[in-house]
Amino acid sequence: MELYIVRHGKTDWNKECKFQGAQDIPLNEEGRAAAVKLAERLKDVSFDEIFSSPLSRAYETACIISHGAQGVLKNDLLKEISFGEGEGVPFDKWMDTDDPRKYFFEAPDKYVPPKGGETFTSGMERSAEFIHTVLQPYYKKNPDARILIVAHGAILAALMSCLENRDLKHFWGNGLKGNCEETIYTYDGKNWSLKSEQKPQENPYVKMAEVEDAACKDAEVIQKSDEASAEKTAQVLASGGVVIIPTDTVYGFSGIVGNGSDDRIRAIKGRAETKPLIQLIASPEDLKKYTDDVIPPELLQKWPGALTIIVNAKPGLGGPASTIAFRCPGDQWLRKVISLCKTPIYSTSVNRSGQPVLDTQASIIKEFQQQVDFIVTDGDKKGALPSTLVSITDGTVKILRQGSVEV
């Protein structure tokens, strides 16, 4: 038997760094898009049975992977471990306490759930029951079966602990898989064996706390005029880093699109930050890769430049009815960085959520040098206007923000 284990796509509570537990929080557009990409990756894999947690974020992910709800079986044993009164609590507040719940990840054998929550031991007991009452009988019926399970981080850690005979102290193993990533096991009737690569994963439950509270090494600061600045910036971005760069408007936080850097950028800006991030592309022609919308010539002639255009994403890129904001910046140095990355990069203003945009080198370095990986400076940006923002998603040009480019 072959067993595929998948964690559901992202939700708004994932983006806001909150514990979800048994709360039925639905997928967001990013979560749906990731599920679509996983479905494409697994399109040649045929499953004899698909089991899902009854919570909608897992069930919808399973339905997307299976190209429809038919055949997806909900099972209450796969429901996420409940966090009781801790559900909806931001990660940093959860960890910054003297309560035993703080041991959730670092010392799971010492973890005591908040009031109304479920213990890890209970989660492992549920997982063992699923193995004994569902998986093993299925093997006896069809030893060559291929099964898919879609559920949640903590209950899947419990399930994998049972498959690998781990004790409570090693509940998390090598860490959680990311959203919409698969782990594969095989079963010979006696033993479960890990088939897929097992690698340490970033722990999503403490990411926010790490970003806000860890004593980080000061980021390197380099001037844009340095000959190697573009290459160094691209290298840091390609390695998964978050950088602060000068744009053709204001200074911006940036990261590679699609590698999770947007979560870290939002965490740095503050947990209230939920706005979609602008994506920067190297040339106007690149836009055709991401949208089927026809861009009016009067807008395209403003590119490269400080004009941001919101378009409808191509099917499969951003989920149903998804839109993305793109800009081809007027700054040649920045376009070189994007070209070296060979993919769009994010851009969002350098400030805490709800606070004024920082427009001097000194204030930016003082505020964020310990929270990003690299800073490129190019003088102060006092009085700089943001990009003009327009939407063409309904076939007409709508000006949402008048910035430095006249439309």
DOSEPA-130276 format. One record per residue (C-alpha): x, y, z; residue in one letter. Coordinates in pm, 1 decimal, padded with zeros to 6 digits. Layout:
<nodes>
       east      north         up   residu
          X          Y          Z        A
...
</nodes>
This chain:
<nodes>
       east      north         up   residu
    00000.0    00000.0    00000.0        M
    00109.8    00354.0   -00073.0        E
   -00010.3    00639.5    00149.1        L
    00001.6    01006.9    00049.0        Y
   -00038.6    01253.8    00338.0        I
   -00116.5    01617.9    00250.8        V
   -00166.4    01925.4    00465.9        R
   -00450.8    02153.4    00354.6        H
   -00403.0    02481.9    00166.3        G
   -00364.2    02813.7    00345.7        K
   -00645.5    03008.1    00512.4        T
   -00673.8    03367.7    00628.4        D
   -00587.9    03251.0    00980.0        W
   -00268.5    03096.0    00842.2        N
   -00185.1    03434.7    00690.2        K
   -00269.6    03610.7    01016.9        E
   -00059.8    03360.8    01216.5        C
   -00344.8    03238.9    01435.6        K
   -00405.5    02894.1    01583.3        F
   -00700.3    02731.4    01403.2        Q
   -00753.6    02395.1    01568.7        G
   -01109.4    02269.1    01534.8        A
   -01240.6    02602.5    01403.1        Q
   -01379.3    02559.1    01051.5        D
   -01178.3    02829.0    00871.8        I
   -01212.4    02805.0    00490.5        P
   -00935.7    02815.1    00233.5        L
   -00839.5    03154.1    00096.5        N
   -00751.7    03221.0   -00267.3        E
   -00383.2    03143.9   -00209.9        E
   -00478.9    02812.5   -00049.8        G
   -00700.4    02721.3   -00344.2        R
   -00427.1    02815.2   -00591.3        A
   -00176.2    02596.0   -00408.6        A
   -00423.6    02306.6   -00413.5        A
   -00467.0    02353.5   -00788.8        V
   -00088.9    02337.1   -00835.3        K
   -00069.4    02022.6   -00622.2        L
   -00350.7    01865.8   -00825.3        A
   -00150.4    01936.4   -01139.7        E
    00161.3    01784.1   -00984.9        R
   -00032.9    01470.0   -00888.7        L
   -00238.8    01447.2   -01208.2        K
   -00074.1    01119.9   -01310.0        D
   -00120.4    00963.8   -00963.2        V
   -00434.8    00753.3   -00930.8        S
   -00586.7    00712.4   -00582.9        F
   -00805.8    00419.7   -00483.9        D
   -00948.5    00615.1   -00191.4        E
   -00930.0    00971.6   -00060.6        I
   -00993.5    01051.0    00306.5        F
   -01029.9    01402.3    00444.9        S
   -01086.5    01584.5    00768.4        S
   -01445.6    01712.0    00780.9        P
   -01320.5    02070.5    00824.3        L
   -01374.2    02266.9    00504.0        S
   -01013.0    02378.0    00452.1        R
   -00903.6    02014.0    00428.0        A
   -01212.3    01884.9    00246.0        Y
   -01195.5    02154.4   -00023.6        E
   -00823.3    02085.8   -00072.4        T
   -00904.6    01715.7   -00119.2        A
   -01183.7    01796.4   -00365.0        C
   -00951.1    02015.1   -00572.7        I
   -00683.7    01743.6   -00581.0        I
   -00942.7    01483.7   -00684.3        S
   -01105.7    01720.9   -00938.6        H
   -01441.5    01697.7   -00763.3        G
   -01611.7    01599.9   -00438.5        A
   -01712.9    01255.5   -00564.9        Q
   -01513.1    00991.3   -00384.3        G
   -01373.9    01211.6   -00105.1        V
   -01463.7    01050.9    00228.2        L
   -01482.0    01267.2    00539.1        K
   -01355.2    01103.8    00856.8        N
   -01387.8    01263.2    01200.5        D
   -01071.3    01089.1    01321.2        L
   -00874.9    01323.2    01090.2        L
   -01018.1    01642.6    01238.2        K
   -00752.0    01881.6    01366.0        E
   -00649.6    01859.6    01730.4        I
   -00856.5    02113.2    01923.4        S
   -00675.4    02402.9    02091.3        F
   -00976.0    02500.0    02303.1        G
   -00965.6    02858.1    02426.9        E
   -00641.4    02905.7    02233.6        G
   -00812.6    02892.1    01895.6        E
   -00788.9    03227.0    01722.2        G
   -00494.3    03336.3    01940.3        V
   -00193.2    03474.7    01745.9        P
    00118.4    03257.2    01757.6        F
    00331.2    03509.7    01946.2        D
    00075.0    03554.4    02226.1        K
    00041.2    03177.2    02250.7        W
    00416.2    03130.1    02297.8        M
    00478.5    03435.4    02518.7        D
    00328.8    03283.9    02833.8        T
    00421.3    03084.7    03142.4        D
    00136.6    02843.9    03067.6        D
    00241.8    02487.0    02964.9        P
    00087.6    02553.7    02623.0        R
    00417.8    02731.6    02540.2        K
    00578.6    02387.3    02505.4        Y
    00351.3    02313.0    02207.5        F
    00639.7    02272.1    01962.2        F
    00972.2    02281.7    02145.5        E
    00883.4    02026.9    02417.4        A
    00562.2    01846.8    02313.3        P
    00592.0    01595.3    02599.2        D
    00543.7    01890.6    02840.1        K
    00257.7    02051.2    02645.5        Y
   -00074.4    02100.3    02824.0        V
   -00355.0    02236.1    02602.9        P
   -00558.1    02546.2    02688.4        P
   -00894.7    02493.4    02855.4        K
   -01118.9    02285.4    02632.4        G
   -00829.4    02169.0    02415.4        G
   -00717.0    01819.9    02319.8        E
   -00389.6    01662.2    02428.0        T
   -00133.7    01532.5    02182.5        F
   -00183.4    01188.9    02336.8        T
   -00552.2    01203.6    02243.3        S
   -00458.3    01305.1    01888.6        G
   -00224.0    01005.8    01864.3        M
   -00497.0    00775.5    01994.1        E
   -00734.7    00901.5    01724.0        R
   -00462.6    00850.7    01463.3        S
   -00393.8    00496.7    01582.3        A
   -00766.2    00422.6    01559.0        E
   -00770.4    00549.4    01199.0        F
   -00475.3    00324.9    01113.0        I
   -00628.6    00016.8    01275.5        H
   -00988.5    00063.4    01160.4        T
   -00938.6    00218.5    00816.0        V
   -00591.6    00175.4    00667.5        L
   -00502.2   -00176.3    00779.0        Q
   -00840.1   -00325.1    00675.8        P
   -00805.7   -00149.5    00340.5        Y
   -00464.4   -00310.5    00294.7        Y
   -00615.1   -00655.7    00354.7        K
   -00873.6   -00581.5    00087.0        K
   -00624.6   -00432.6   -00160.7        N
   -00251.7   -00451.9   -00076.5        P
   -00167.6   -00249.1   -00386.8        D
   -00398.4    00039.2   -00297.5        A
   -00288.0    00399.5   -00309.1        R
   -00455.8    00618.9   -00046.1        I
   -00463.9    00998.5   -00005.9        L
   -00521.8    01168.7    00329.5        I
   -00579.8    01544.7    00352.8        V
   -00588.0    01694.3    00700.8        A
   -00409.6    01938.8    00934.2        H
   -00066.1    02003.6    01081.6        G
   -00105.0    01870.6    01435.3        A
   -00323.4    01567.7    01359.6        I
   -00094.6    01471.7    01070.1        L
    00204.4    01496.5    01305.4        A
    00013.5    01259.5    01535.6        A
   -00059.6    01024.6    01247.3        L
    00302.6    01020.0    01130.8        M
    00417.0    00965.3    01489.9        S
    00205.7    00649.7    01493.1        C
    00328.7    00534.7    01153.0        L
    00691.4    00582.7    01262.1        E
    00643.2    00459.7    01621.5        N
    00764.0    00791.6    01765.8        R
    00705.3    00876.2    02130.8        D
    00541.8    01197.4    02251.8        L
    00877.8    01370.6    02296.9        K
    00935.8    01335.4    01922.0        H
    00577.4    01419.3    01825.1        F
    00682.3    01664.8    01551.7        W
    00954.8    01447.6    01398.5        G
    01157.8    01657.1    01155.0        N
    00892.1    01925.9    01146.1        G
    00569.7    01996.8    00962.5        L
    00530.1    01981.1    00591.3        K
    00417.5    02306.6    00435.1        G
    00063.3    02363.5    00312.9        N
   -00019.2    02149.4    00008.1        C
    00301.1    01945.4    00035.3        E
    00285.9    01566.9    00032.9        E
    00459.5    01301.5    00243.8        T
    00453.4    00944.4    00111.7        I
    00467.2    00616.6    00306.3        Y
    00452.9    00251.4    00199.8        T
    00306.0   -00039.2    00398.6        Y
    00390.7   -00409.3    00360.7        D
    00137.4   -00545.0    00605.1        G
    00372.5   -00510.1    00901.3        K
    00574.5   -00190.0    00877.5        N
    00524.6    00162.0    00748.2        W
    00825.0    00307.3    00563.5        S
    00888.5    00666.8    00461.3        L
    00918.8    00684.2    00082.3        K
    00936.1    01058.9    00018.4        S
    01215.9    01293.7    00121.1        E
    01207.7    01383.4    00488.8        Q
    01358.1    01724.3    00556.0        K
    01329.7    01979.1    00836.9        P
    01038.8    02215.6    00779.0        Q
    00983.9    02566.7    00907.0        E
    00745.1    02550.7    01200.6        N
    00446.0    02772.0    01114.9        P
    00330.3    02792.4    01477.5        Y
    00632.4    02990.3    01592.6        V
    00714.9    03179.2    01274.4        K
    00549.7    03500.3    01393.2        M
    00718.7    03486.6    01731.8        A
    01056.0    03421.9    01570.6        E
    01017.4    03715.0    01335.7        V
    00912.9    03955.0    01608.9        E
    01119.7    03841.6    01903.8        D
    01434.5    03660.9    01791.6        A
    01762.4    03843.4    01834.6        A
    01855.3    03846.3    01468.2        C
    02190.7    03923.4    01315.4        K
    02198.3    04270.7    01162.2        D
    02129.3    04260.0    00788.6        A
    02407.5    04368.6    00554.4        E
    02354.7    04719.8    00417.8        V
    02486.2    04796.4    00070.4        I
    02457.2    05098.2   -00154.3        Q
    02273.2    05062.5   -00481.6        K
    02572.3    05218.9   -00658.6        S
    02790.8    04923.5   -00554.7        D
    02876.0    04722.6   -00868.4        E
    02769.9    04396.8   -00706.8        A
    02446.9    04525.1   -00547.9        S
    02206.4    04380.1   -00806.2        A
    02371.8    04036.9   -00806.8        E
    02388.1    04023.6   -00425.1        K
    02024.2    04128.5   -00394.9        T
    01915.1    03858.9   -00638.6        A
    02119.3    03597.0   -00450.5        Q
    01955.9    03683.7   -00117.4        V
    01610.4    03679.6   -00275.9        L
    01676.5    03346.2   -00448.9        A
    01785.1    03193.8   -00117.2        S
    01445.1    03279.7    00032.4        G
    01549.9    03601.9    00202.3        G
    01353.1    03920.2    00257.9        V
    01524.1    04240.0    00142.9        V
    01456.4    04612.7    00153.6        I
    01518.2    04776.0   -00182.8        I
    01478.2    05119.7   -00337.1        P
    01211.4    05119.6   -00607.9        T
    01103.6    05381.3   -00860.3        D
    00863.9    05506.0   -00591.6        T
    00935.0    05438.8   -00221.4        V
    01152.1    05182.7   -00042.8        Y
    00994.8    04839.2   -00042.9        G
    01008.9    04501.4    00129.2        F
    01068.9    04232.8   -00129.9        S
    01088.0    03855.8   -00164.1        G
    01055.2    03593.6   -00435.0        I
    00694.8    03524.1   -00536.5        V
    00579.0    03174.9   -00442.8        G
    00836.8    03076.3   -00179.4        N
    00645.4    03190.4    00128.3        G
    00834.1    03517.8    00170.9        S
    00503.0    03704.3    00162.4        D
    00410.4    03546.4    00496.3        D
    00733.8    03668.9    00649.7        R
    00693.8    04017.3    00500.9        I
    00344.5    04042.8    00649.3        R
    00475.1    03920.7    00984.0        A
    00744.5    04188.4    00980.8        I
    00494.4    04460.1    00892.0        K
    00251.8    04337.7    01158.8        G
   -00017.1    04075.5    01196.3        R
   -00291.6    04316.4    01087.9        A
   -00132.8    04336.2    00741.9        E
   -00347.4    04130.3    00503.7        T
   -00338.4    04331.6    00179.9        K
   -00223.8    04151.4   -00138.7        P
    00135.1    04236.6   -00231.7        L
    00227.2    04395.1   -00563.6        I
    00438.0    04176.6   -00792.9        Q
    00719.4    04337.0   -00992.4        L
    00808.1    04201.8   -01338.4        I
    01116.2    04265.3   -01552.8        A
    00942.8    04361.2   -01878.1        S
    00590.3    04441.8   -01999.4        P
    00590.9    04123.8   -02210.8        E
    00619.2    03911.9   -01896.2        D
    00261.7    04003.1   -01802.6        L
    00132.1    03762.5   -02070.5        K
    00257.1    03470.9   -01859.0        K
    00018.6    03558.1   -01576.4        Y
   -00301.6    03696.9   -01729.7        T
   -00517.7    03661.7   -02038.0        D
   -00650.4    04016.6   -01996.1        D
   -00589.1    04257.6   -02283.2        V
   -00401.0    04557.9   -02146.9        I
   -00510.0    04890.0   -02300.2        P
   -00226.0    05044.2   -02506.1        P
   -00253.6    05372.5   -02311.8        E
   -00155.7    05181.5   -01997.9        L
    00118.8    04969.6   -02152.7        L
    00290.3    05281.0   -02281.0        Q
    00335.3    05387.8   -01916.8        K
    00559.2    05082.4   -01861.2        W
    00828.6    05064.2   -01747.1        P
    00711.6    05310.6   -01487.7        G
    00538.3    05370.5   -01154.6        A
    00203.2    05227.8   -01263.4        L
    00048.8    04920.9   -01098.0        T
   -00216.8    04729.4   -01293.1        I
   -00456.5    04483.1   -01129.0        I
   -00549.2    04201.2   -01366.8        V
   -00734.6    03869.7   -01358.1        N
   -00491.9    03582.8   -01300.8        A
   -00472.7    03299.5   -01550.3        K
   -00669.0    02991.3   -01440.8        P
   -00469.7    02788.9   -01189.0        G
   -00240.8    03073.1   -01083.9        L
   -00447.9    03238.1   -00815.2        G
   -00758.1    03029.7   -00762.1        G
   -01113.8    03110.0   -00874.3        P
   -01184.1    03479.0   -00942.1        A
   -00830.6    03571.4   -00835.2        S
   -00666.0    03900.4   -00922.2        T
   -00299.3    04005.0   -00906.5        I
   -00139.4    04351.1   -00907.6        A
    00165.7    04385.7   -01134.1        F
    00415.2    04664.1   -01200.8        R
    00703.6    04683.8   -01443.6        C
    00916.9    04937.9   -01255.5        P
    01086.7    05228.6   -01425.1        G
    01412.6    05169.6   -01237.0        D
    01663.8    04985.0   -01460.5        Q
    01860.4    04848.5   -01161.9        W
    01544.6    04696.2   -01016.1        L
    01449.3    04536.7   -01347.8        R
    01796.8    04380.5   -01356.4        K
    01739.2    04229.4   -01011.4        V
    01406.4    04082.1   -01126.0        I
    01566.4    03942.2   -01442.2        S
    01840.0    03775.6   -01235.3        L
    01573.0    03618.0   -01014.1        C
    01391.7    03487.5   -01325.5        K
    01057.8    03530.2   -01150.9        T
    00840.8    03816.2   -01020.6        P
    00930.5    03962.5   -00682.6        I
    00704.2    04120.5   -00421.1        Y
    00699.1    04486.8   -00334.5        S
    00523.9    04658.1   -00045.6        T
    00605.3    04977.9    00141.7        S
    00853.8    04975.0    00430.5        V
    00650.0    05047.6    00742.2        N
    00462.8    04880.0    01023.7        R
    00103.3    04805.3    00940.2        S
   -00104.9    05119.7    00990.4        G
    00202.2    05341.8    01037.2        Q
    00350.9    05602.6    00797.1        P
    00584.5    05481.9    00523.8        V
    00949.7    05527.7    00621.9        L
    01128.0    05756.5    00377.9        D
    01482.5    05793.7    00514.4        T
    01770.1    05546.1    00508.3        Q
    01845.7    05598.7    00874.5        A
    01490.5    05526.9    00995.3        S
    01462.9    05216.0    00778.5        I
    01791.0    05069.7    00901.5        I
    01712.2    05149.0    01263.8        K
    01365.3    04993.9    01249.3        E
    01422.2    04684.1    01037.1        F
    01790.3    04588.1    01016.4        Q
    01742.3    04300.4    01259.6        Q
    01433.7    04164.3    01084.7        Q
    01534.0    04142.5    00719.3        V
    01825.3    03973.8    00545.6        D
    01959.6    04252.0    00323.8        F
    01912.6    04626.7    00274.8        I
    01998.5    04827.0   -00036.3        V
    02014.7    05205.6    00007.1        T
    01984.4    05485.0   -00248.8        D
    01936.6    05800.6   -00047.7        G
    01625.2    05930.4    00125.1        D
    01286.5    05916.9   -00045.9        K
    01117.4    06211.8    00123.2        K
    00805.8    06322.2   -00059.8        G
    00808.9    06024.6   -00297.5        A
    00466.5    05925.6   -00424.8        L
    00349.5    05564.3   -00446.1        P
    00267.8    05408.5   -00780.9        S
   -00059.4    05489.7   -00951.7        T
   -00296.2    05195.3   -00904.6        L
   -00552.6    05094.5   -01166.1        V
   -00775.7    04791.0   -01217.3        S
   -00885.5    04643.4   -01549.2        I
   -01047.0    04329.0   -01408.1        T
   -01395.5    04412.8   -01540.3        D
   -01276.7    04524.8   -01884.4        G
   -01266.5    04894.4   -01799.5        T
   -00987.8    05108.5   -01655.1        V
   -01060.4    05210.5   -01297.9        K
   -00821.3    05440.5   -01112.8        I
   -00798.6    05321.9   -00752.5        L
   -00508.7    05543.2   -00645.5        R
   -00354.0    05840.0   -00823.2        Q
    00020.7    05830.2   -00768.3        G
    00326.7    05950.8   -00951.7        S
    00206.7    05852.4   -01299.8        V
   -00084.5    06035.8   -01459.6        E
   -00354.3    05812.8   -01605.6        V
</nodes>
